[in-house]
């Protein structure tokens, strides 16, 4: 079993909160992690029709069956439980009583925010990180193979070929989660919309152009983007707020949380195709940004990433904002170091007054430049404290 870095934070949250909710993409390993950490707690899945019927018909009686708490999986399927959970948690002093999880994050978080706000600690669990795969000796040697295979657990622990797993994952997600969150009747149009988004991976999100290309009004497009974002299919990287007296872009950049989903939607089936694909650089960039996200979420830290671009075209791929310091990162899919790698970072440093920066690239040589910018192979980022 791949040991999850987030395990430590999950244990920590359970020692502080009466209930903990583990959220994340479908099939990201939430249930496996929870069962591993809380072996002595009863496990109940609301996917079971008999269990769900009991919980709906007699929520108080159902919860009284677990005086020492339990793992409630797919708990968003029974929204009636949350009010009774609130009553139990308010009457108890014990920590880590109930562990909540579900594959539909939108509905789960909606129910928690309505009834259990302030009583629940959150842990966001994304698919495997490079560090987790590396320690388990499962990490692909080539970046192209890694982008194609992605990071979802079933591809590794169940050894399901990514070419079979991804299309089924996408169709299951559309048919189950999307229909539960929004009453989307034309799933064919929604599927085409997802493919259009894959073609825009790494680009600024333009609702207007998506509306024109799909033939759907802009409010619907915004709603669909919200669905994909809340279920951890896509991530919107916000623009950096400081303009340094220059006009900056205000639209977020769109990335998919997992490269295998992008590849599948784009019809990329093998390493040869991804090597020569015009979006290879954007897919690589998204993979590195998601690893930066995992570094934060696995430690239970708030996400502090943004990007910066002005109207003249100067851009920093990622700004790590730690309040009193801001750290620029450039991401390059090439394997050879060029002075161009440093151009925008040095410009940004001169404008911002901050002295350090980082280039993450696909090559193996690491360099420390005299002006305070390090150049590292991107796989080393798991060792960085950003």
Backbone torsions as a table, in degrees:
resi	resn	phi	psi	omega
1	UNK	NA	135.0	176.8
2	UNK	-71.7	125.4	179.3
3	UNK	-78.9	124.9	-176.4
4	UNK	-87.8	133.5	178.4
5	UNK	-63.5	-32.6	-176.8
6	UNK	-69.3	-9.5	-179.0
7	UNK	-56.4	-43.6	-178.8
8	UNK	-60.0	-43.9	-179.4
9	UNK	-69.7	-35.1	178.3
10	UNK	-62.4	-44.6	177.4
11	UNK	-62.3	-40.7	179.6
12	UNK	-63.3	-44.2	179.9
13	UNK	-64.8	-38.4	-179.4
14	UNK	-68.2	-19.0	177.1
15	UNK	-86.0	-8.7	-176.1
16	UNK	-115.3	-31.3	-176.5
17	UNK	-113.3	151.5	178.6
18	UNK	-71.5	-25.7	176.5
19	UNK	-141.5	151.0	178.1
20	UNK	-130.0	134.7	176.1
21	UNK	-110.1	126.1	176.8
22	UNK	-103.8	116.3	-177.6
23	UNK	-116.3	162.9	-179.7
24	UNK	156.0	-179.9	-177.9
25	UNK	-63.9	152.0	171.5
26	UNK	-56.4	136.1	177.8
27	UNK	69.0	25.3	178.2
28	UNK	-89.8	-1.5	176.4
29	UNK	101.0	18.4	-176.0
30	UNK	-63.3	-51.5	-176.9
31	UNK	-63.5	-41.3	179.3
32	UNK	-60.0	-45.3	-179.8
33	UNK	-64.7	-45.9	-177.9
34	UNK	-62.0	-44.9	179.7
35	UNK	-63.5	-35.6	-179.7
36	UNK	-68.3	-41.8	-176.4
37	UNK	-76.3	-40.1	-175.0
38	UNK	-112.8	63.7	-175.1
39	UNK	-63.3	-28.7	-174.6
40	UNK	-90.8	-3.8	178.9
41	UNK	-88.8	140.3	174.7
42	UNK	-61.3	139.3	178.9
43	UNK	-106.9	126.8	-179.2
44	UNK	-130.4	126.2	177.4
45	UNK	-108.0	127.8	178.7
46	UNK	-77.4	1.6	172.5
47	UNK	-72.9	-24.9	178.7
48	UNK	-69.8	120.3	-174.8
49	UNK	-59.5	-39.6	-178.4
50	UNK	-67.6	-42.6	178.3
51	UNK	-63.6	-44.3	-179.4
52	UNK	-62.3	-41.4	-180.0
53	UNK	-62.7	-43.7	177.9
54	UNK	-59.8	-46.4	-177.7
55	UNK	-65.8	-35.1	-179.9
56	UNK	-74.0	-44.8	-175.3
57	UNK	-74.0	-35.1	-176.8
58	UNK	-142.2	71.5	-175.8
59	UNK	-60.2	-37.0	-179.8
60	UNK	-67.5	-43.1	178.8
61	UNK	-66.7	-37.8	179.3
62	UNK	-61.8	-49.5	-177.5
63	UNK	-69.5	-28.2	178.4
64	UNK	-67.5	-14.3	176.7
65	UNK	-71.5	-10.9	-175.8
66	UNK	-127.5	69.5	-177.2
67	UNK	-63.0	-24.6	178.3
68	UNK	-105.2	19.3	176.9
69	UNK	87.3	176.9	-177.1
70	UNK	-166.7	168.5	169.4
71	UNK	-91.8	119.5	178.6
72	UNK	-109.8	103.8	-177.5
73	UNK	-96.1	146.5	-176.6
74	UNK	55.3	36.2	-173.5
75	UNK	-66.9	-19.7	178.3
76	UNK	-65.7	-14.3	178.8
77	UNK	-70.8	-17.0	-179.0
78	UNK	-127.5	76.5	-177.1
79	UNK	-61.5	-21.0	179.7
80	UNK	-62.4	-23.6	-175.7
81	UNK	-69.5	-27.9	-168.1
82	UNK	-65.1	-37.7	178.3
83	UNK	-65.1	-38.3	178.7
84	UNK	-72.9	-34.4	174.5
85	UNK	-61.6	-40.3	178.6
86	UNK	-58.4	-45.3	-179.5
87	UNK	-61.5	-43.7	-179.0
88	UNK	-65.8	-45.4	-178.3
89	UNK	-64.6	-36.5	179.2
90	UNK	-68.8	-28.3	-179.1
91	UNK	-87.7	-12.0	-176.0
92	UNK	-105.0	152.7	174.9
93	UNK	-107.5	-14.6	-177.0
94	UNK	-65.4	144.3	178.1
95	UNK	-96.2	156.0	176.5
96	UNK	61.9	34.2	-175.2
97	UNK	-69.1	-55.2	-179.4
98	UNK	-117.3	136.6	175.3
99	UNK	-112.3	118.7	-174.3
100	UNK	-107.3	141.9	177.1
101	UNK	-153.4	160.9	177.2
102	UNK	-173.3	155.3	-178.7
103	UNK	-84.3	-16.9	179.3
104	UNK	-104.4	90.2	-173.3
105	UNK	-64.5	-33.8	-178.5
106	UNK	-60.4	-50.9	-178.4
107	UNK	-69.5	-36.7	179.2
108	UNK	-62.9	-50.3	-178.1
109	UNK	-67.8	-33.1	178.3
110	UNK	-62.7	-45.4	179.9
111	UNK	-67.7	-39.2	179.7
112	UNK	-65.5	-44.3	-177.7
113	UNK	-65.4	-28.6	-179.0
114	UNK	-77.7	-31.4	-172.6
115	UNK	-126.8	-26.6	-172.4
116	UNK	-117.3	17.4	-178.6
117	UNK	-57.5	132.4	179.4
118	UNK	85.7	-9.9	-179.3
119	UNK	-104.8	-9.7	-171.3
120	UNK	-122.1	132.0	171.0
121	UNK	-92.2	142.6	-176.7
122	UNK	-107.3	137.9	168.3
123	UNK	-126.7	126.4	178.3
124	UNK	-97.9	118.6	-178.3
125	UNK	-112.1	115.5	176.1
126	UNK	-96.7	169.7	176.5
127	UNK	-56.9	176.5	-175.2
128	UNK	-51.4	147.2	173.3
129	UNK	-97.5	167.5	178.7
130	UNK	-64.0	-33.5	179.1
131	UNK	-65.2	-44.0	179.6
132	UNK	-64.0	-43.0	179.1
133	UNK	-68.0	-38.6	-179.0
134	UNK	-63.9	-45.1	-179.6
135	UNK	-65.2	-26.2	178.4
136	UNK	-94.4	5.8	179.4
137	UNK	58.1	39.8	179.0
138	UNK	-115.8	0.2	-174.1
139	UNK	-77.2	125.4	178.8
140	UNK	-62.2	142.7	-176.8
141	UNK	-70.9	-38.5	-177.3
142	UNK	-98.3	145.5	179.1
143	UNK	-65.1	-36.0	-179.5
144	UNK	-63.8	-44.6	178.5
145	UNK	-63.7	-37.5	-179.8
146	UNK	-67.4	-43.4	178.3
147	UNK	-61.9	-38.5	-178.4
148	UNK	-70.9	-42.3	-176.9
149	UNK	-75.9	-34.5	-179.6
150	UNK	76.1	-161.8	-170.1
151	UNK	-130.5	6.2	-178.3
152	UNK	-69.5	135.2	-176.5
153	UNK	-53.3	-43.6	-176.0
154	UNK	-58.6	-27.8	179.0
155	UNK	-66.6	-26.4	-177.4
156	UNK	-99.7	-55.4	-173.5
157	UNK	-80.4	-22.8	175.5
158	UNK	-103.1	-4.8	178.0
159	UNK	54.4	39.3	175.1
160	UNK	-83.2	124.9	179.6
161	UNK	-56.3	134.3	-175.8
162	UNK	-59.3	-30.4	179.2
163	UNK	-65.7	-24.8	176.4
164	UNK	-92.6	-37.5	-172.0
165	UNK	-72.5	-46.4	-173.1
166	UNK	-60.7	-50.5	-179.9
167	UNK	-59.6	-37.7	178.7
168	UNK	-69.3	-37.0	177.1
169	UNK	-62.2	-45.9	-178.3
170	UNK	-63.3	-45.5	-178.4
171	UNK	-67.5	-38.5	177.7
172	UNK	-65.0	-42.5	178.8
173	UNK	-59.8	-47.4	-178.0
174	UNK	-63.7	-45.0	-174.0
175	UNK	-73.6	-29.1	-176.7
176	UNK	-100.8	-65.2	-173.2
177	UNK	-66.0	-45.2	-176.0
178	UNK	-63.0	-42.0	-179.4
179	UNK	-68.3	-30.4	178.1
180	UNK	-72.2	-36.9	-176.2
181	UNK	-79.8	-49.2	-178.9
182	UNK	-128.1	145.3	179.4
183	UNK	-80.5	71.7	-179.4
184	UNK	-89.3	115.9	-175.9
185	UNK	-89.9	-36.0	-177.5
186	UNK	-96.9	86.8	-177.3
187	UNK	-71.1	-22.3	177.9
188	UNK	-66.0	-43.0	178.2
189	UNK	-66.0	-39.8	178.7
190	UNK	-64.6	-39.9	177.1
191	UNK	-62.8	-39.7	176.9
192	UNK	-66.0	-36.9	177.3
193	UNK	-60.8	-41.6	178.8
194	UNK	-63.4	-38.6	178.3
195	UNK	-66.6	-36.9	176.2
196	UNK	-64.1	-39.4	177.6
197	UNK	-63.9	-39.4	179.0
198	UNK	-60.4	-35.8	177.3
199	UNK	-70.9	-14.4	179.0
200	UNK	-107.1	11.1	178.8
201	UNK	-55.8	126.3	-179.1
202	UNK	87.8	3.2	-179.8
203	UNK	-110.0	164.4	174.1
204	UNK	-64.9	141.5	-177.6
205	UNK	-81.3	117.3	-178.9
206	UNK	-115.5	99.8	-177.2
207	UNK	-63.0	-36.8	-176.2
208	UNK	-63.2	-47.6	-179.0
209	UNK	-67.2	-35.4	176.8
210	UNK	-65.3	-38.2	178.3
211	UNK	-62.7	-42.8	180.0
212	UNK	-65.3	-44.9	-175.3
213	UNK	-71.7	-30.8	-179.9
214	UNK	-91.0	-18.4	-177.2
215	UNK	76.0	24.5	-179.2
216	UNK	-120.3	145.0	-176.2
217	UNK	-66.0	159.7	-171.5
218	UNK	-65.1	-36.0	179.1
219	UNK	-62.8	-37.1	178.0
220	UNK	-67.4	-41.0	177.9
221	UNK	-60.2	-44.7	178.5
222	UNK	-61.8	-39.5	178.3
223	UNK	-64.7	-42.6	-179.9
224	UNK	-66.3	-39.3	176.2
225	UNK	-61.6	-41.3	177.4
226	UNK	-60.7	-38.6	177.7
227	UNK	-62.3	-48.1	-178.7
228	UNK	-66.0	-34.8	180.0
229	UNK	-70.8	-44.7	-176.6
230	UNK	-69.0	-22.3	179.4
231	UNK	-102.0	15.5	172.0
232	UNK	61.4	37.2	170.9
233	UNK	-92.9	-43.2	178.1
234	UNK	-122.1	157.1	177.9
235	UNK	-128.0	132.9	178.6
236	UNK	-103.3	112.2	178.7
237	UNK	-84.9	115.7	-173.9
238	UNK	-75.8	149.7	175.8
239	UNK	-71.4	147.3	179.6
240	UNK	-67.6	140.0	-171.5
241	UNK	-77.2	-25.0	-174.4
242	UNK	-86.9	120.8	-175.0
243	UNK	-96.2	-7.9	-179.6
244	UNK	50.0	42.6	178.3
245	UNK	64.0	19.8	175.0
246	UNK	-119.3	152.6	175.5
247	UNK	-74.8	127.0	-178.7
248	UNK	-118.0	161.7	177.9
249	UNK	-73.3	153.8	-176.2
250	UNK	-118.7	-4.1	-179.9
251	UNK	-89.1	144.4	177.4
252	UNK	-73.1	162.0	173.2
253	UNK	-99.0	143.9	-175.1
254	UNK	-98.9	130.3	173.3
255	UNK	-136.6	147.5	170.6
256	UNK	-87.8	141.8	-179.4
257	UNK	-63.7	-30.2	-177.8
258	UNK	-130.8	133.0	-175.8
259	UNK	-67.1	-29.6	-179.0
260	UNK	-64.0	-34.1	179.0
261	UNK	-67.9	-41.5	177.1
262	UNK	-60.7	-48.9	-178.0
263	UNK	-59.2	-43.7	-179.3
264	UNK	-63.4	-44.4	179.7
265	UNK	-65.7	-30.3	179.9
266	UNK	-86.4	-3.5	179.6
267	UNK	79.2	19.7	177.8
268	UNK	-84.4	121.0	-172.6
269	UNK	-114.8	-17.7	-177.2
270	UNK	-146.8	171.0	-176.0
271	UNK	-63.5	-38.6	-179.9
272	UNK	-59.1	-39.1	-179.6
273	UNK	-68.9	-41.6	-177.4
274	UNK	-71.9	-31.1	179.2
275	UNK	-57.9	-38.2	-174.7
276	UNK	-106.2	8.7	-175.9
277	UNK	-76.7	137.8	-179.1
278	UNK	-62.9	-19.8	-179.8
279	UNK	-99.0	11.3	-178.2
280	UNK	-56.7	-44.0	-179.5
281	UNK	-60.9	-40.4	179.4
282	UNK	-69.2	-37.1	178.5
283	UNK	-66.0	-43.6	177.3
284	UNK	-60.7	-45.0	179.6
285	UNK	-59.5	-43.0	178.7
286	UNK	-63.8	-37.5	178.5
287	UNK	-62.5	-43.4	-179.2
288	UNK	-68.0	-41.6	179.4
289	UNK	-63.3	-40.3	178.3
290	UNK	-64.8	-34.8	176.0
291	UNK	-66.0	-36.9	174.5
292	UNK	-62.4	-39.6	177.0
293	UNK	-62.7	-44.9	-178.4
294	UNK	-61.9	-36.9	176.8
295	UNK	-56.6	-37.2	-179.3
296	UNK	-80.3	-50.5	-174.4
297	UNK	-67.1	-35.8	179.1
298	UNK	-64.9	-26.9	177.5
299	UNK	-93.1	1.4	-179.7
300	UNK	72.1	22.8	-179.1
301	UNK	-94.8	149.7	176.5
302	UNK	-67.3	146.6	178.9
303	UNK	-70.9	130.5	-174.7
304	UNK	-127.0	34.5	-174.9
305	UNK	-106.8	144.7	173.4
306	UNK	-151.3	178.1	173.6
307	UNK	-127.8	162.4	-179.5
308	UNK	-131.3	131.2	175.7
309	UNK	-150.1	133.0	175.7
310	UNK	-102.5	176.2	-174.1
311	UNK	-72.1	-10.5	177.9
312	UNK	-87.8	-5.3	177.9
313	UNK	101.8	-5.6	175.8
314	UNK	-69.5	138.0	-174.0
315	UNK	-147.7	144.7	168.8
316	UNK	-117.0	125.2	-174.4
317	UNK	-61.7	-42.8	-178.8
318	UNK	-142.5	133.8	168.8
319	UNK	-112.2	121.3	175.0
320	UNK	-92.1	114.3	-174.4
321	UNK	-104.9	108.7	178.0
322	UNK	-105.8	29.5	177.1
323	UNK	85.2	-80.1	-178.4
324	UNK	-88.2	-8.3	175.7
325	UNK	-133.7	149.4	176.3
326	UNK	-130.9	132.1	-169.8
327	UNK	-123.6	115.0	-177.7
328	UNK	-85.0	140.0	177.7
329	UNK	-130.1	129.3	172.3
330	UNK	-106.1	140.5	-178.0
331	UNK	-117.1	124.5	-177.6
332	UNK	-128.9	130.3	-178.4
333	UNK	-84.6	-8.2	179.2
334	UNK	-75.1	161.3	-178.3
335	UNK	-103.9	-4.1	-178.8
336	UNK	-113.8	131.7	-179.1
337	UNK	-74.7	131.2	175.9
338	UNK	-125.3	151.7	176.0
339	UNK	-61.8	-25.1	178.3
340	UNK	-60.7	-27.0	179.2
341	UNK	-56.9	-30.3	-171.3
342	UNK	-97.1	-12.3	-170.1
343	UNK	-56.4	-54.1	-176.4
344	UNK	-71.1	-33.7	178.2
345	UNK	-64.3	-44.6	-179.8
346	UNK	-64.6	-38.0	177.2
347	UNK	-63.4	-46.6	-178.5
348	UNK	-63.4	-40.7	179.3
349	UNK	-62.9	-38.5	179.1
350	UNK	-67.1	-32.5	179.7
351	UNK	-78.5	-38.2	-172.0
352	UNK	-88.3	-27.4	-176.4
353	UNK	90.5	-5.9	176.4
354	UNK	-82.8	149.0	-166.7
355	UNK	-102.5	-17.2	-173.2
356	UNK	-112.6	155.5	178.2
357	UNK	-157.9	173.8	-175.9
358	UNK	-147.7	138.1	170.6
359	UNK	-114.2	123.6	174.2
360	UNK	-106.4	122.7	-176.2
361	UNK	-138.0	178.7	-173.4
362	UNK	-89.3	-6.9	-179.5
363	UNK	-78.2	169.5	-174.9
364	UNK	-95.9	-20.8	-176.8
365	UNK	-79.5	131.2	175.6
366	UNK	-104.2	138.9	-179.2
367	UNK	-134.4	144.5	171.3
368	UNK	-111.2	110.1	-179.0
369	UNK	-83.7	150.9	-174.3
370	UNK	-66.5	-22.6	-178.0
371	UNK	-86.9	9.4	174.3
372	UNK	95.5	9.9	178.6
373	UNK	-109.5	122.5	176.6
374	UNK	-92.0	147.9	174.6
375	UNK	-119.1	118.0	-174.5
376	UNK	-131.5	152.0	168.1
377	UNK	-62.8	137.2	-170.9
378	UNK	-61.4	-25.1	-178.1
379	UNK	-70.6	-12.3	178.2
380	UNK	-78.7	-8.2	-174.2
381	UNK	-65.0	-23.1	179.1
382	UNK	-66.3	-18.3	179.6
383	UNK	-92.9	-3.9	-176.5
384	UNK	-93.7	145.7	176.3
385	UNK	-103.2	93.9	-175.3
386	UNK	-113.0	NA	NA
